[in-house]
Amino acid sequence: INDAYSSFLSPLLPRLMNNLGMSIAVAASLAMTWSLAGSLIQPATGYLADRYGRKFFVIGGPLVSAIFLSLIGFASSVEVLALILIAGGIGSAVFHPPGAAMSGGAAEGKGSGVRMSMFAFGGLLGFAVGPLLVVGLVATVGLSGMWVAMIPGIVVCGVLLKVLPSDRPHRDAPKPPPFLEVLRALRGPLGVIFVIGALSGFLQRLFLTLSPIISFQDGVSEATGALGLSAYLGGQAIGTIVGGVLSDRM
């Protein structure tokens, strides 16, 4: 659910560029703004979730994403759209660290490749389905009616409030390490993994941002452009499951 909302922007970029008079550079900057908002504060939200309990963050993050990213169609200017994307990105950042920790059983020290791959698969499946859903919705009700997309997210968060068990805050959680200590930890194998993740993330954002724009300029329909995004992200979802299974065996 969370990542389905997170994929709303890319397929709508050509339409938003036309409505708001944006250049490709401005559109790419908006995509970067959303990505940074959803990434940079994750260490802080992970620390807060350890200190004060994960349930609030796991439910509150998707709720914020669902509400704000469903309001993209109401943006009357580039500045308003940027604020909406920042709020939606913060919601995603709030969700991912505690969600991953709960999925992998991090507190019990029994992380599993399969469990983590299922968590990632859920996100990538949402990413893959989201473009098709939002393009179909906008084609039916227009950008002004896009707000109805928040309803499933609100319902799911309400269900999670009932079914997720309460978790105990880790009051004795260590304080975040100094920045220089973090940099020292990135030496060696961890640094290699960090660079691989950063480069692959850069290429993915580049593709997700420019693919719909190039398709639109070539006369491809909005629905076909969304289908291309879904095919790409669906392939990632399958690879995530395969990688998780193989990592536990190899």
KOLKE-412908 format. One record per residue (C-alpha): x, y, z. Coordinates in steps of 0.05 Angstrom, whole numbers, plus 32768, in hexadecimal, padded with zeros to 4 digits. Example, Ala and Ser with C-alpha at 12.3 -4.5 7.8 and 13.67 -1.06 7.14 Angstrom:
# residues 2
80F67FA6809C
81117FEB808F
END
This chain:
# residues 250
800080008000
803680318014
806080287FD5
802380277FA7
801880707FBB
8062807E7FB4
805D806B7F6A
8026809D7F5A
805480D57F43
807B80B67F0A
804280A37EDA
802080E67EE6
805E81107ED9
804D811F7E8F
800781367EA2
802081607EDC
8057817E7EB0
802181947E7F
7FF281AF7EB4
802781D57EDD
805581E97EA4
809081C27EBE
80D081B37E99
80F1816E7E9B
8125818B7ECB
80EF81A37EFB
80CA81607EF7
810A813B7F06
811781697F41
80D381597F5D
80E1810F7F57
8123811A7F7B
810081437FB1
80D081097FBF
810880D67FBF
813380FE7FF0
80F9810A801F
80ED80BF8020
813580AD802C
815E80DF8054
813780DB8095
8131808F8097
816A808780CA
814880B880F8
8103809780F2
8123805380FE
8143806D813E
8101808D8155
80DB804C8147
810C80258172
8104805881AA
80B9806181A9
809C80238188
8095800E8140
804A80068139
803B80508136
806E805B80FF
8059801E80D6
8011803680D5
801C808280D4
804E8081809A
802080618066
7FE6808C807F
800D80CC8071
802380B1802D
7FDC809D801A
7FBE80E0802C
7FF2810F800E
800480E97FCF
7FBA80E37FBE
7FB8812F7FBD
7FEA81367F84
7FB181497F55
7FA081867F7F
7FE581A57F77
7FDA81EB7F5A
802481FA7F52
806881D97F52
807481F17F99
803481D27FB3
804481917F8F
808981917FAF
806B81987FF5
803A815F7FE8
807381327FD0
809F8144800C
80668131803B
805980F08016
80A480E08016
80A880EB8061
806E80BA806A
809580868043
80D48093806B
80AF808B80AC
809580468097
80D080228079
8103801A80B2
80D37FFF80E6
80AD7FD880B1
80EC7FB5809B
81017FA880E3
80BE7F8980F4
80BE7F5E80B5
81047F4480BF
80FB7F368109
81367F648118
81277F698163
812D7F1D816A
816E7F1A8143
81527EEA8110
81507F1180CF
813D7EE88093
814B7EF28049
81067ED78037
80E17F048069
81067F418052
80FB7F2F8009
80B07F288017
80B07F6E8036
80D57F8B7FFA
80A97F637FCA
806B7F837FE9
80887FC87FDD
809E7FB97F96
805A7F9A7F86
803A7FDA7F9E
806B80027F72
80597FD67F37
800D7FDB7F3F
800B80247F54
801880447F0F
7FDF801C7EEF
7FAF802C7F28
7FBC80767F29
7FBA807F7EDE
7F7980587EDB
7F5C80817F13
7F7180C47EF5
7F5580AF7EB1
7F1280A27ED3
7F0B80DC7F05
7F42810C7EF0
7F79812A7F1B
7F46814F7F45
7F25810D7F59
7F6780EB7F6A
7F5B80F77FB4
7F3080B87FB8
7F70808F7FB1
7F7E809D7FFB
7F4280748012
7F62802E800C
7FA080468031
7F768063806A
7F4E8022806F
7F8D7FF68070
7FAD802180A6
7F6E801B80CF
7F717FCF80C9
7FBB7FCF80DD
7FAB7FF8811A
7F807FBD8132
7FA97F81811C
7FF17F968127
800A7F82816C
80237FB8819B
806E7FBA81A0
80997FD081D9
80C4800E81CF
810E800181D6
811E8037820A
8165801E820F
8170802581C4
81B5804281B7
81BA808A81A0
81C880948155
821380918148
823980D08134
823C80DF80E9
828780CF80E5
827A808C8105
8246807D80D0
8278808E809A
82AC806080BA
8279802880BA
8273802F806E
82B980178063
82C27FD38045
82887FA58031
82517FD0804F
826B800B8025
82697FE07FE6
82217FCD7FF4
821080168001
822E802C7FBF
820A7FF57F98
81C880097FB9
81D380537FAA
81E680477F61
81AC80187F54
817C80487F77
819680817F4B
818A805A7F0B
814580447F22
812F808B7F32
814B80A37EEF
8122806E7ECA
80E280787EF2
80E580C47EE7
80F880C77E9E
80D5808A7E81
808E80A87E85
80A780EB7E6A
80CB80CB7E2E
808F809E7E20
806080DB7E21
808D81027DF2
808E80C67DC3
804280C67DC1
803880897DEE
7FF8808B7E17
7FFA80977E62
7FDF80517E6E
801580307E44
804B80587E67
802F80417EAA
80307FF97E91
807A80007E81
808880177EC7
80607FDE7EE4
80847FAB7EBA
80C87FC57ED1
80B47FC87F1B
80927F847F16
80D47F667EFE
80F57F847F3C
80C17F657F69
80CE7F1F7F4C
81197F297F52
81117F3D7F9B
80EE7EFC7FAD
81217ED27F87
815A7EF77FA8
813E7EED7FED
81347EA37FE4
817A7E997FC6
819B7EC37FFC
81827E938032
819C7E57800C
81DD7E727FF0
END
